[in-house]
């Protein structure tokens, strides 16, 4: 549970997006957080305190005069207990209140009274597209961010008023991922990370090809973990059916040649390159432009093969990598003798860090175990979820990259 031990004050302001706050509350709790709901009077017009109490399993606060607090200061007590205050939905009116330091209800009082250095303020705006685009709203938003508030962004699409555009509150799952990311250590802040993931597909004819069983899950987890750690992330993905991690730029490719061209292009700006993809070593020398048909003779077609470019080795031996400007990490999926093969591959590829795993047993699974091989030896990351391992790996990469500078 990624939010285990975190206490989050979930503030609701007036807007139809309050219905999403119910699901968000449950999602936060399922990830281990305790959630204290605080509502404005306007929020109560859209969803009841009874509903939010049932979902959070805690009494809901909606008045600064709440007599349940011995000192009658819920705005002080609630803010001091929080690891973060999350306003979702945050209306245009409430953004203006925050900007000007108004404190005429419990939620605005609490936000003003929070210890700024230790209790972060996260806002998830929700409003009509014209309200969102209005210069006053954008000025308020810019100043709130300058004052230290964290914007979780807005969605775009069909709105309750019948119009379409920016200003929707993000979906509960998106907000959950952003909250989880917020609490992750920012060990890659300022870095440009390039990740490859998934298999490649080498065409034999228009309907057949050579590929492998890589699901791409490990690479996608690394891309997400790198983004959580503060990096700008580009993910070059082979043919997989996985959702793009939030905040990650995705480039879809098919063949090893496509992946090679994309890697060369995006590696120019990268500071870290993590080659997780299971790139085909060979491709058919000649792909037929028509489907190859059986001729009834019982003879199978004879295919000639040519070797694909070794993407990792080429980039690892580039001037940017050899000068230390680009830190390269390779992956080795092996069926046996993992340490020996990973050690040999690291030397052959010329990378400072090679990550090994027993490939066939983990393809398509949600968990894994990794072996980190570098010049000092080997370090095991025991079996865990691929996302948990990705976060551990990102921390190890950050530590090793810092040591090279």
C-alpha positions in Angstrom: 0.0 0.0 0.0 1.8 3.1 -1.3 0.2 5.5 1.2 0.6 3.5 4.3 0.9 5.7 7.3 -0.1 8.9 5.5 -2.9 11.0 7.0 -4.6 13.1 4.3 -7.2 15.8 4.9 -9.5 15.7 1.9 -11.2 19.0 1.4 -14.4 19.3 -0.7 -15.6 22.6 -2.2 -18.7 23.3 -4.2 -18.9 21.5 -7.6 -20.5 18.5 -9.3 -17.1 16.8 -9.2 -17.8 16.1 -5.5 -19.2 12.8 -6.8 -15.6 11.8 -7.8 -14.4 12.7 -4.3 -16.3 9.7 -3.0 -14.3 7.3 -5.1 -11.1 9.2 -4.5 -11.6 8.8 -0.7 -12.0 5.1 -1.0 -9.0 4.8 -3.3 -6.8 6.7 -0.9 -7.9 4.4 2.0 -7.3 1.3 -0.1 -3.7 2.5 -0.6 -3.2 2.7 3.2 -4.0 6.3 4.0 -6.3 7.6 6.7 -8.6 10.3 5.3 -10.2 13.1 7.2 -12.9 14.8 5.2 -13.6 18.5 5.6 -16.4 20.1 3.5 -17.7 23.5 2.7 -21.4 24.4 2.8 -21.4 24.5 -1.0 -19.9 21.0 -1.2 -22.8 19.7 1.0 -25.2 20.8 -1.8 -23.6 18.1 -4.1 -22.8 15.3 -1.7 -23.7 14.7 1.9 -21.4 14.5 4.9 -23.1 11.2 5.7 -21.8 9.7 2.5 -18.3 10.9 3.1 -18.4 9.7 6.7 -19.4 6.3 5.6 -16.6 6.1 3.0 -13.9 7.5 5.3 -15.0 5.8 8.5 -14.3 9.1 10.3 -16.6 12.0 11.3 -16.8 14.8 8.7 -16.0 18.3 9.7 -17.9 21.2 8.1 -17.9 24.0 10.6 -15.2 26.0 12.4 -17.5 26.0 15.4 -17.4 22.2 15.8 -17.8 21.5 19.5 -16.2 18.1 19.2 -12.8 19.7 19.6 -12.0 20.5 23.2 -10.3 23.8 22.3 -12.9 24.6 19.6 -10.0 24.9 17.1 -10.5 22.3 14.4 -8.7 24.5 11.9 -5.5 24.1 14.1 -5.9 20.6 15.2 -6.8 19.1 11.8 -4.0 20.8 9.9 -1.4 19.8 12.5 -2.3 16.1 12.1 -2.1 16.1 8.3 0.7 14.8 6.0 -1.0 16.7 3.2 -4.2 18.7 2.5 -5.8 17.8 -0.7 -8.6 20.0 -2.1 -10.6 17.9 -4.6 -12.6 19.4 -6.1 -11.2 22.9 -5.8 -13.6 25.5 -7.2 -12.7 28.8 -8.8 -14.1 30.6 -5.7 -12.0 28.6 -3.3 -8.9 29.2 -5.3 -9.5 32.9 -5.0 -10.0 32.4 -1.3 -6.7 30.7 -0.9 -4.9 33.3 -2.9 -6.2 36.2 -0.8 -5.9 34.4 2.5 -9.6 34.6 3.3 -10.7 32.4 6.2 -14.5 32.5 6.5 -15.1 28.8 6.7 -13.4 25.8 8.3 -11.6 24.6 5.1 -10.1 28.0 4.2 -9.2 28.6 7.9 -7.4 25.3 8.0 -5.5 26.0 4.8 -4.4 29.3 6.1 -3.4 27.9 9.5 -1.4 24.9 8.2 2.3 24.8 8.8 3.5 25.7 5.3 6.9 23.9 5.6 5.5 20.6 6.8 1.9 20.3 5.5 1.8 20.6 1.7 -1.3 21.8 -0.1 -2.5 19.9 -3.2 -5.3 21.3 -5.3 -7.3 19.6 -8.0 -9.3 22.3 -9.8 -12.8 21.6 -11.1 -14.9 24.2 -13.1 -16.4 25.2 -16.4 -14.0 25.6 -19.3 -14.6 29.4 -19.5 -14.0 29.8 -15.8 -10.8 27.8 -16.0 -9.5 29.8 -19.0 -10.4 33.2 -17.4 -7.3 35.4 -16.8 -8.3 35.9 -13.2 -8.3 32.1 -12.6 -5.0 31.7 -14.3 -3.5 34.5 -12.4 -4.8 33.0 -9.1 -3.4 29.6 -10.1 0.1 31.0 -10.9 0.3 32.9 -7.6 -0.9 29.8 -5.6 1.9 27.8 -7.2 4.3 30.6 -6.4 3.1 30.4 -2.8 3.9 26.7 -2.7 0.7 25.0 -3.6 0.9 21.9 -5.8 -1.4 21.8 -8.8 -2.5 18.3 -9.7 -3.8 19.4 -13.1 -7.1 19.4 -14.8 -8.8 17.0 -17.2 -10.4 17.9 -20.6 -13.6 16.6 -22.0 -17.4 16.7 -21.7 -18.6 18.8 -18.7 -21.7 18.7 -16.6 -22.9 21.9 -18.2 -22.9 20.3 -21.6 -19.8 22.1 -22.9 -16.5 20.4 -23.7 -13.0 21.6 -22.8 -10.5 22.0 -20.0 -11.4 22.3 -16.4 -12.8 18.9 -15.4 -11.4 17.5 -12.2 -9.0 14.6 -12.9 -10.4 11.1 -12.5 -10.0 9.5 -9.1 -7.3 7.0 -10.3 -5.3 9.8 -11.9 -5.4 11.9 -8.7 -4.5 8.8 -6.7 -1.4 8.3 -8.8 -0.5 11.9 -8.5 -0.8 11.8 -4.7 1.3 8.7 -4.6 3.9 10.3 -6.8 4.0 13.4 -4.7 5.2 11.5 -1.7 7.9 9.6 -3.5 11.5 10.9 -3.0 12.6 13.2 -5.8 15.9 11.5 -6.4 15.8 12.2 -10.2 14.7 15.8 -10.1 16.0 17.6 -13.1 17.0 14.4 -15.0 15.9 13.5 -18.5 15.2 9.7 -18.5 14.8 7.6 -21.6 13.3 4.1 -21.1 12.6 1.3 -23.6 10.0 -1.3 -22.9 8.3 -4.3 -24.4 9.2 -6.6 -27.3 9.8 -5.8 -30.9 8.0 -7.3 -33.9 10.1 -8.3 -36.9 7.8 -8.8 -39.9 8.0 -11.9 -42.1 5.0 -10.8 -44.2 2.1 -8.5 -43.7 0.4 -10.8 -41.1 3.3 -12.8 -39.5 6.4 -11.9 -37.6 9.0 -12.8 -35.0 8.6 -11.4 -31.5 8.9 -12.5 -27.9 6.9 -12.8 -24.7 8.0 -9.6 -23.0 4.9 -7.8 -21.6 6.6 -4.4 -21.1 5.4 -4.3 -17.5 8.9 -3.8 -16.0 9.8 -1.0 -18.4 6.5 0.8 -17.8 7.0 0.5 -14.1 10.4 2.0 -14.4 9.0 4.9 -16.5 6.4 5.5 -13.8 8.9 5.3 -11.0 11.3 7.7 -12.7 8.5 10.2 -13.2 7.5 9.8 -9.6 11.2 10.5 -8.7 10.9 13.9 -10.4 12.4 13.1 -13.9 11.1 14.1 -17.3 10.5 10.7 -18.8 10.3 9.5 -22.4 9.1 5.9 -22.9 9.8 4.1 -26.2 7.4 1.2 -26.2 7.2 -1.8 -28.5 3.8 -3.4 -29.3 2.2 -3.8 -25.9 -1.3 -3.1 -24.6 -0.5 -1.2 -21.5 -1.7 2.3 -20.3 0.8 5.1 -20.5 2.1 6.1 -17.0 0.9 9.6 -16.0 3.2 12.4 -17.0 5.3 10.2 -19.3 5.8 11.0 -22.9 5.2 7.8 -24.9 6.6 6.9 -28.3 5.2 3.7 -29.9 7.4 1.7 -32.2 7.1 -1.8 -33.8 10.4 -3.2 -35.0 14.0 -3.1 -33.7 14.9 -0.7 -36.5 12.1 1.7 -35.4 13.2 1.4 -31.8 16.8 2.1 -32.8 15.9 5.3 -34.7 13.8 6.5 -31.8 16.5 5.8 -29.2 19.1 7.6 -31.2 16.9 10.7 -31.5 15.7 10.9 -27.8 19.1 9.9 -26.3 20.5 13.2 -27.5 18.7 15.0 -24.6 18.7 12.2 -22.1 20.8 12.0 -19.0 19.8 8.4 -18.1 19.0 5.6 -20.5 17.4 2.4 -19.2 17.2 -0.2 -21.9 14.5 -2.6 -20.6 13.0 -3.6 -24.0 13.5 -7.2 -25.3 14.8 -6.2 -28.7 15.0 -8.9 -31.3 18.6 -9.8 -32.1 17.7 -10.8 -35.7 15.1 -9.9 -38.3 14.2 -11.6 -41.6 16.5 -10.4 -44.4 13.6 -9.9 -46.7 9.9 -9.4 -45.6 7.3 -10.4 -48.2 4.9 -7.7 -49.2 2.2 -10.3 -49.5 1.1 -13.1 -47.2 3.2 -16.2 -47.8 0.8 -19.0 -48.7 1.2 -22.8 -48.3 1.7 -24.4 -51.7 0.7 -27.9 -50.6 4.2 -29.3 -51.0 4.8 -29.7 -47.3 7.9 -27.5 -47.6 8.3 -24.6 -45.3 9.7 -21.3 -46.6 13.4 -20.7 -46.0 14.0 -17.5 -44.2 17.3 -15.7 -44.1 18.2 -13.4 -41.2 20.3 -10.3 -40.6 21.4 -9.0 -37.2 19.8 -6.0 -35.8 21.7 -3.1 -34.4 22.7 -3.5 -30.8 20.9 -0.3 -29.5 22.3 -0.4 -26.0 25.9 -1.0 -27.0 25.8 1.7 -29.6 24.4 4.3 -27.2 26.7 3.2 -24.4 29.7 3.8 -26.6 28.5 7.1 -27.8 30.5 10.3 -26.9 27.8 11.5 -24.5 27.8 8.2 -22.6 31.6 7.8 -22.5 32.0 11.4 -21.3 29.6 10.7 -18.4 26.8 12.9 -19.7 24.5 9.9 -20.2 24.3 7.1 -17.7 23.3 3.8 -19.3 21.5 0.8 -17.7 21.0 -2.5 -19.5 18.7 -5.4 -18.8 19.3 -9.1 -19.3 16.5 -11.6 -19.3 18.1 -15.0 -19.0 16.8 -18.6 -18.7 19.7 -19.9 -16.6 23.1 -18.9 -15.1 21.8 -15.4 -14.4 24.9 -14.0 -12.7 27.4 -15.3 -15.2 25.4 -14.1 -18.2 24.6 -10.7 -16.7 28.2 -10.1 -15.8 29.4 -11.0 -19.3 26.7 -8.9 -20.9 27.6 -5.9 -18.8 31.2 -6.1 -20.0 30.2 -6.7 -23.6 27.7 -3.8 -23.7 30.0 -1.4 -21.8 27.4 -0.2 -19.3 28.0 0.8 -15.7 24.9 -1.1 -14.5 23.3 -4.3 -15.8 20.0 -5.6 -14.4 19.4 -9.3 -14.7 16.2 -11.3 -14.2 15.0 -14.8 -15.1 13.0 -13.9 -18.2 10.5 -16.6 -19.0 9.3 -17.0 -15.4 8.5 -13.3 -15.0 7.1 -12.4 -18.5 3.6 -11.0 -18.1 3.7 -11.3 -14.3 3.2 -8.4 -11.9 6.2 -9.4 -9.7 9.8 -10.0 -10.3 13.2 -10.3 -8.6 16.3 -8.4 -9.9 20.0 -8.8 -9.8 22.1 -5.6 -10.1 25.5 -6.2 -11.6 28.2 -3.4 -11.7 32.0 -3.1 -11.4 31.8 -3.9 -7.6 29.8 -7.1 -7.9 26.2 -8.1 -7.7 23.3 -7.0 -5.5 19.9 -8.7 -5.3 16.6 -7.0 -5.1 14.3 -9.7 -3.7 11.0 -10.6 -5.2 8.4 -7.8 -5.1 5.9 -6.1 -7.3 7.4 -4.7 -10.4 6.5 -1.2 -9.4 8.2 -1.6 -6.0 11.3 -3.0 -7.7 11.2 -0.1 -10.2 11.3 2.4 -7.3 14.2 0.6 -5.7 16.0 0.4 -9.0 15.5 4.2 -9.7 17.0 4.9 -6.3 20.0 2.8 -7.1 20.4 4.4 -10.5 20.2 7.9 -8.9 22.9 6.9 -6.4 25.2 5.5 -9.0 24.7 8.4 -11.4 25.6 10.9 -8.7 28.8 9.0 -8.0 29.9 9.5 -11.6 29.7 13.3 -11.4 
